[in-house]
């Protein structure tokens, strides 16, 4: 019988598609539980989309009972309106976790990519491919927003190994190893 030490819900917020993934940590090893997305393109009202995000994240929390929520922070692109909508989507998901008293951890897109692939400029396809290998996924979902949600959860696990959130200030894996030689197993 497996003993699950932690369950992490990862969210890639969006108002057209929200990706999510749940991982379980068993004996310090991550396993994918579920991966999916919530499509909202047919919903025309922005506030209805926010309610849909809140309701769906609440349902995921009630179904999988995560110990922690990891969520991607909105990035500031060229369009401020898009950033505002993404921030609202993130807020709806965070509100659902707050309602259930679940701790929330936020990660920048570059940090997530760096933790999974070793580079902050990786493509969605590169992230998905490595997730498939790391978590032994039989197949990838058609929509890579789903794998982005799973990547957020795995990023959080990597940042909190042994129950300690570490921020080494490392710029890449080589820099991390130089700053943390005691953490490298030989």
C-alpha positions in Angstrom: 0.0 0.0 0.0 1.4 3.4 -1.0 1.6 6.2 1.5 0.9 9.6 -0.1 2.9 12.3 1.7 1.5 15.2 -0.3 -0.9 16.1 -3.0 -0.3 19.2 -5.2 -2.8 20.8 -7.5 -1.1 22.9 -10.3 -3.0 25.5 -12.2 -2.1 27.3 -15.5 -4.8 30.1 -15.4 -6.5 31.4 -18.4 -9.8 32.7 -19.5 -10.0 30.7 -22.7 -8.3 27.5 -21.5 -7.2 26.8 -17.9 -4.8 23.9 -17.5 -4.6 21.8 -14.4 -2.7 18.8 -13.1 -2.6 16.9 -9.8 0.4 15.0 -8.5 0.9 12.8 -5.5 4.2 12.5 -3.7 4.9 8.9 -2.7 8.2 8.1 -0.9 9.6 11.4 -2.2 8.7 10.6 -5.8 6.0 12.4 -7.9 3.2 10.6 -9.7 0.6 12.2 -12.0 -2.9 11.7 -10.8 -4.9 13.7 -13.3 -4.2 16.2 -16.0 -6.8 18.2 -17.9 -8.1 21.5 -19.0 -11.2 23.7 -18.8 -12.3 25.2 -22.0 -14.2 28.5 -21.8 -14.1 29.9 -25.4 -17.9 29.4 -25.7 -18.5 31.6 -22.6 -18.8 35.1 -23.8 -19.0 37.0 -20.5 -15.7 37.5 -18.7 -17.3 37.4 -15.3 -19.1 34.1 -16.1 -15.7 32.7 -17.0 -14.3 33.8 -13.6 -17.2 32.0 -11.9 -16.6 28.9 -14.0 -12.9 28.9 -13.0 -13.8 29.3 -9.3 -16.3 26.5 -9.5 -14.1 24.1 -11.4 -11.1 24.7 -9.1 -13.3 24.2 -6.1 -14.5 20.9 -7.6 -10.9 19.8 -8.2 -10.0 20.6 -4.6 -13.1 18.7 -3.3 -12.3 15.7 -5.5 -8.5 15.4 -5.1 -8.0 17.0 -1.6 -4.7 18.8 -2.4 -2.4 19.8 0.4 -1.2 22.8 -1.6 -2.0 24.8 -4.7 0.7 25.9 -7.1 -0.3 28.5 -9.7 1.4 30.2 -12.6 1.7 33.9 -12.2 0.5 36.1 -15.0 3.2 37.5 -17.3 3.2 41.0 -18.6 3.1 40.9 -22.4 2.5 43.6 -24.9 -1.2 43.7 -24.2 -2.2 45.0 -20.8 -5.8 43.8 -21.1 -4.7 40.2 -21.6 -2.5 40.5 -18.4 -5.5 41.9 -16.5 -7.7 39.1 -17.6 -5.1 36.5 -16.7 -4.7 38.1 -13.3 -8.4 37.9 -12.7 -8.4 34.2 -13.8 -5.6 33.5 -11.4 -7.5 35.4 -8.6 -10.6 33.2 -9.2 -8.5 30.0 -8.8 -6.7 31.4 -5.7 -10.0 32.4 -4.1 -11.2 28.8 -4.5 -8.1 27.6 -2.7 -8.5 30.2 0.0 -12.1 29.2 0.5 -10.8 25.7 1.4 -7.8 27.0 3.4 -5.2 25.5 1.1 -1.8 27.1 1.0 -0.9 28.8 -2.3 2.4 29.0 -4.0 3.0 31.2 -7.1 5.6 30.6 -9.8 6.7 32.7 -12.8 6.5 31.0 -16.2 10.3 31.1 -16.6 10.8 29.5 -13.2 8.4 26.6 -14.1 10.1 26.0 -17.4 13.5 26.2 -15.7 12.6 23.6 -13.1 11.3 21.1 -15.6 13.6 21.6 -18.6 16.7 23.4 -17.2 16.0 26.5 -19.4 13.5 29.3 -18.9 12.9 29.7 -22.6 11.6 26.1 -23.3 8.6 25.7 -25.5 5.3 24.1 -24.4 6.3 21.0 -26.4 9.6 20.7 -24.7 8.0 21.0 -21.3 5.3 18.4 -22.2 7.9 16.0 -23.6 10.0 16.1 -20.4 6.9 15.8 -18.2 5.9 12.7 -20.2 9.3 11.2 -19.5 9.6 12.3 -15.8 6.1 11.2 -14.8 5.9 8.3 -17.2 2.7 9.6 -18.9 1.4 7.1 -21.5 0.2 9.9 -23.7 0.1 13.6 -23.8 -3.2 15.6 -23.9 -4.0 17.4 -27.2 -4.1 20.7 -25.4 -0.7 21.6 -23.9 -2.3 24.0 -21.4 -3.1 20.8 -19.4 0.6 19.9 -19.3 1.4 23.4 -18.2 -0.8 22.9 -15.2 1.0 19.7 -14.4 4.3 21.5 -14.8 3.3 24.0 -12.2 2.6 21.2 -9.7 5.9 19.5 -10.5 7.8 22.8 -10.3 6.3 23.3 -6.8 7.4 19.8 -5.7 11.0 20.5 -7.0 11.0 23.8 -5.1 9.9 22.1 -1.8 11.8 18.8 -1.8 12.1 17.5 1.8 9.4 20.0 2.9 11.7 23.0 2.6 11.1 25.8 0.2 14.5 26.8 -1.1 15.4 29.8 -3.1 19.1 29.5 -3.9 19.1 32.5 -6.2 20.6 30.1 -8.9 20.3 31.2 -12.5 20.5 27.7 -13.9 21.3 24.1 -12.9 25.1 24.6 -13.1 24.8 27.7 -10.8 22.5 25.8 -8.5 25.1 22.9 -8.1 27.9 25.4 -7.4 25.8 27.1 -4.7 24.5 23.8 -3.2 27.1 21.1 -3.5 25.7 19.3 -0.5 22.4 18.7 -2.3 24.0 16.7 -5.2 23.9 13.0 -4.8 26.9 11.2 -6.2 
